[in-house]
């Protein structure tokens, strides 16, 4: 198991678990709530076959990474990722990031406010927090049913066994992280979007019940210069699992057709990131 230290809590190291496979130009795969780095298993083989180097890791609080009771905000999540990249590189900045892909993206701003009428009422998030406190396992049952649109796609694009595997991963996550991450979903990314100066791909299901398409992906082309949006018709939140053919085609075309060639993280980084909450 490969791990990198990202902090300390009460004298104990906080470590991020990661896996690094293949060669060529690297693609860093960032999972979303409430899964782990292996949620990319329908993308990783395609990336490796195309000649890329695939790096996946577990965010703090999830999978095989440490489960501290601090750091559940996007600044810390970004710092954790930076610590992982610093095993190969020396500083922050887009100079080492070639492209970015967002699958099931949370930006620009999910909370409904006076200047963000397209958002979701705060009461929805308060209800989620209450449900997690009451019975997080029951909450995960409902969440994952909507994560995969089981009522429509169950038995075809998502099997009972695959659903159960996701439930097992979610159940093994930190109870503290399960609750604390909800507040992060209210982060306002609008100012950050204007700073993006690299090509960006967004792939999003039109029937996403977790991060509604109209409130998230549909708004992004007007906020990020040159952004490419690929809409997966009828796709749920976790389109990486349910619609891998469409997702992989869009991702590989975006990263570059054919083999990626040689090179390392010190040359350039193609980052594929999924912000599934």
Buried (B, 14 or more C-beta within 10 A) or exposed (E): EEBBEBBEEEEEEBBBBBBBEBBBBBBBBBBBBBBBBBBBEBBBBBBBEBBBBBBBBBBBBBBBBBBBEEBBBBEBBEBBBBBBBEEBBEEEEEEBBBBBBBBBBBBBBBBBEEEBEBBBEEEEBEEBBEBBEEEBEEBBEEBBBBBBBBEEBBEEBBEEEBBEBBBEBBEEBBBBBBBBBBEBBBBBBBEBBEEBEBBBBBBBBBBBBBBBBEBBBBBBBEBBEEBBBBBBEBBBBBBBBBBBEBBBBBBBEBBBEEEBEEBBBEEBBBBBBBBBB
